[in-house]
Amino acid sequence: MYLTQPLQGKVAIVTGGSRSIGAAIARRLAADGAIVAITYHSSPGKAQAVVDAIEAAGGRALAIAADAGDPQAVRAAVARVAADYGKIDILVNNAGINLLGAPTEIALDDFQRLLDVNVTGVFVATQEALRHMGSGGRIIHIGSSMVLYSGFATASAYTLTKGAIAGFTRGLVRDLGPLGITVNTVHPGPTDSDMNPADGPIADAVKPGIAMGRYGTGADVANAVAYLAGPGASFVTGTEMLVDGGFTA
């Protein structure tokens, strides 16, 4: 028997869920039956459009303004979801920013902001969500295939933060396994998004290295997240799943 909505009754949070990969993940988890809360920072219209699309398809969704680099805002957003729905079953730490530049030229304030969003925000969201997550819970981090193969210069600071997330996943496995909670990282490769458009400034350098001959889509990443969030992945934890069209092969 196949479950058409394997996440029915589950409550999910997708940070940075108003655009691109995050929006695709939110829509997919909702299609699989989950109640989905998304956080956003600077795009309320796009966040509401995601909620409207989910609700138009018969799902339930909520958008919460919360800067991923502000620990208090992140805690408040997670606590609100738990208060509204009574629990949290799935956390997708998707919110992230990019910072390109030679390591000698990156301003410390800019680097600190990168850390605040890409690393501290992930830790705080995870810490708070775990207060409301029981056995069967799923934590899924969105990393980057660049931790295995950068492909071009100027990305060392960004890659540092995504490497930290991969390490965080491996450490959490030992803490959360006895609680029945899985934790995994999905590493998207070159994916058409606001951060890295398929016709953007690095596309010409990157695309020849993609074995499938195209940039990925948000739906490609969302499919992997949906698997890890679902019942079929109950014994999958500590993995780093590449969704990169063979970019790192």
N, C-alpha and C positions, 0 to 999 in steps of 0.2 A: 504494500500500500504506500503510495507516495503522498507526502504532505504538500498540499498546494500553498499553504501558509505556515511553514515550519516555525515561524517566530510568533505565532498567535499567542497573545497574553504577555509577551515580553515588553520591557521598557528599555529603550535605547537612547543614548546620548551620542550625538556626532558633533564634536567641536569644529568650528569653522565650516558649518554645513550650509552656508548660503550660496556657495559658488563652486563651480568646477567639480573636482573630485569629491569634495564633501557633500555637495548637493546630490550627486549621483548616488553616493552611498546612502544618504538619507532616504531618497526615493526608493532605492532597492530594499532597504530594511523594512520600510513601510509596506511595500508591495508583498513582502514575505510575512506581513501580519503584525509587525512590532508597532507600538506607540513610539514615535520618534520626536525627541527634542533636539533642536539644533541651536548652537550658539553662533553669534556673529559679532563683528566689531564695527565695521564701517559701511555695511550695505543692507540697511533695513528693508529696502524695497525688494532686493533679491531674496532675502530671507523669507519675507512674506510670500513671495512667489513660489518658493519651495513648499511652504506650508499649504498654500492654496492648491497646488498641484496634488499634493498628497491627499488632502481632504476631498478634492474633486473625484479622486479615484476610490474614495470610500475609506481612507485611512484616517488616523488621528496624529496630529503633529502640533508642535509648539516651538516658537522661536524666542530666544532669550538673548538680549544684548549683553555681551560679556567679552571684554578684551582678554584674549588668552594670555597676555603678558601681565595681567593684573591678578595676583593670587586671590585677593578678596572677592573680585568679581567672579572668578572661576568657582571658588567655594560656594558663593551665593547661588550661582546658576545650578550647580549640581544639587545643592540642598533643596532648591525650589522644585526640581524634577522629582526628587525623592518625596517631598512633602505632597506634591500634587498627585503622584501615582503610587506612592507607598513603597517603592523599591526601585532599584536599578539593576537590570540584567546584563546590559551590554554597554560598554564604553568604547567609542572609537575616537582615539586621539588623533584627529586629522589636522587641526589648526596649525598653520606654520607660515613662516615668511622666508623669503630668500634674501641673500646678501652676496653679491658678487664683487670681487675686487682683489687686487694683489694684496697679499698679507701685510706688506709694508705700508699700504695706503688706507686700510680700513680704520675708520675712526673707532675709538674704544666705546663711545656711546652707542654707535650703531651695532657694534658687536654685542654689547650688553643687551640691547633690545632683542637681537637674534636669540640669545640665550634665554631671555625672559619668556619669549613666546614658544620657541622650539623645544626647550628643555624644562625650564621651571614650570611652565604651563602644563606640560604633560605630567610631571610629577604631582602637581597639586590636584589636577583633575582626577588622577588615579587614586591618590590618597583619599580624597573626599568620596569618590564613588565607592570605594571599598567599604566605607562605613555603612553602605546601604545595599551591598551585594552579597548574595549567599551562594551556596553550592550550585553549580551549573552556570555561574557567571562567566562572561567573556570580556576580556580586555584586548583590544586590537589597536596597535600603534601603526601610523602611517609613516614609514621611513623614506628611504630613497635608494635606488640601485647604485647611486654614486658612492655609497660606502664601500662598494666592491670594485667599481670602475668609474672614475670621474669623467673621462671622455674629453674634457677640455680644461683649460686653466681658469683661474679666478674663483673657483668654487670651494676653496679649502675651508673657509669659516663655516659655510653652510654644511659641508660634509662632516665637519667636526660635530655639529649638533645632531645630525642624523645618526652618526656612529654612536653617540651617547645613548640614543633611544634604543638601538639594537642591543647595547650592553645592558640597559635597564630591563629589557624583556628577559634576557637570560637570567639576570639576578632574581627577578620577580617569580620566575618559575618555581624556585625552591620555597619562596614564601607562600605562594598561593596554591600550589599543587595540593597540599594537605587539606585545603579549604574547598577543593572541588572547583576551583576557578582556573580557567586557562588564560594564557597571555601569549600573544603572537605579534609579529611585525610583518606588515605587507610593504614591500619595497617596490613602488612604481618605478618603471624606467621612464624614458621620455614620453610624457603624456600631455596631450593637448589640453591646456588649462590657462587661466588668467596669468599664472606665474610663468608658464613656459609654453606659449602658443606654438602650434605646429608650423606657423609661418614667421616665427620670431627670429631674433638676431643670432641665436645659436643653432637654429634648425639645420642650416646647410652643413654645419660641421658634425652634427649629431646623427642625422638621418641615415647616412651611409653605413653606420655601425649597427643599425637595427635590422636584425635578420629577417623580420617579417615585412620590412620595407615601408612601414608606416609608423606614425606616432600612435601611442595608445589612446584610449578614451576613458572618460570617467567611469563608464559602464564596465570596462575591462577590470578596473580596480575594484569597483563595487561588487562584481561577481566573486572575487576572491574574499572580500570582507564578508559577504553573505555566507559563504561556505564556512569560514572560521567562526561566525556567529551562530551557526545552525547546529542542530543535533548531531549531524554526521561528523562533526569535528570535536567530539567530546574527549577524545584521547590525543588530540593534537595540541601540544603546548611547547613553547620555546622555539618555534620555527621562525625562519625568515623567508617568507614566500616572495619570490621575484615575479613581478608582472611587468616584464620589460621587453617582450617581443624578441628575446635572444640578445639584447644589447650587451649583457655581461658574459655571454657564452664564449 
